[in-house]
Amino acid sequence: MAWVITRLCRDCVDQACVDVCPVECIYTYTGDDKERFPNQLYIDPDECIDCGACEPECPWEAIFEDVSVPSVCEDDTALNAQIMEDKDNFEVMPHDESESPTPEQIAENKKKWGVDA
């Protein structure tokens, strides 16, 4: 079992989860195919040790256990797994101390992607 970063991270990309990952399995895409790999963070399922440290740190509530990913985001599980096919275009991103979102911003983001709050 692994954790999955869902579309709730797209264009939000807060790196708080990166800082707490003990095995550094959370990556950002550095390649040119932005259609295939949208602007979000990705968890390598082969490297994830299922510790769950990342989930409570995500201010956008975008991280789920693979068995608990909301149905509207189920494609995101396969998207995270695609990191293994193109690993040379991913890197661990350092935390940038961005401001945490407000509860209203989190609710609006979930609404945008059709995820029940």
C-alpha positions, -999 to 999 in steps of 0.1 A, spaced: 0 0 0 12 35 -7 -1 71 -4 -13 91 -34 -11 128 -40 -43 137 -58 -54 166 -82 -62 186 -51 -25 195 -51 -25 208 -87 -11 243 -90 -11 245 -52 22 225 -46 29 231 -9 60 212 0 53 206 37 48 169 30 82 168 14 99 179 46 84 151 67 89 122 43 115 100 59 125 83 26 122 113 2 97 97 -21 77 128 -29 88 144 -62 81 173 -85 81 169 -123 109 188 -141 103 176 -176 85 193 -205 53 171 -208 30 192 -186 0 176 -202 10 142 -190 23 154 -156 4 184 -143 19 209 -118 16 189 -86 37 167 -64 39 129 -69 46 100 -46 67 71 -60 47 41 -49 78 18 -50 96 41 -25 67 49 -2 70 30 31 34 37 40 43 57 71 16 83 65 37 112 78 28 133 47 -10 132 49 -15 154 80 11 179 67 -7 186 35 -26 219 39 -46 212 8 -58 178 21 -46 163 -12 -30 131 1 -48 98 6 -40 61 12 -44 45 -22 -74 25 -10 -91 57 2 -86 80 -28 -120 96 -36 -136 81 -67 -134 114 -86 -96 113 -81 -90 76 -88 -70 83 -120 -45 101 -97 -33 67 -83 -21 57 -118 -7 91 -124 15 89 -93 26 54 -105 37 68 -139 67 85 -121 84 51 -123 84 53 -161 100 87 -163 121 90 -131 148 111 -147 124 140 -150 115 141 -113 133 155 -83 127 160 -46 117 196 -42 129 216 -11 103 232 11 97 269 2 78 281 33 47 291 13 17 304 32 -8 278 42 -42 280 26 -73 292 45 -102 268 51 -121 287 25 -94 281 -1 -93 244 7 -131 241 4 -130 260 -30 -102 238 -43 -122 206 -33 -153 220 -50 -133 228 -82 -122 192 -84 -156 176 -73 -142 162 -41 -167 160 -12 -155 181 17 
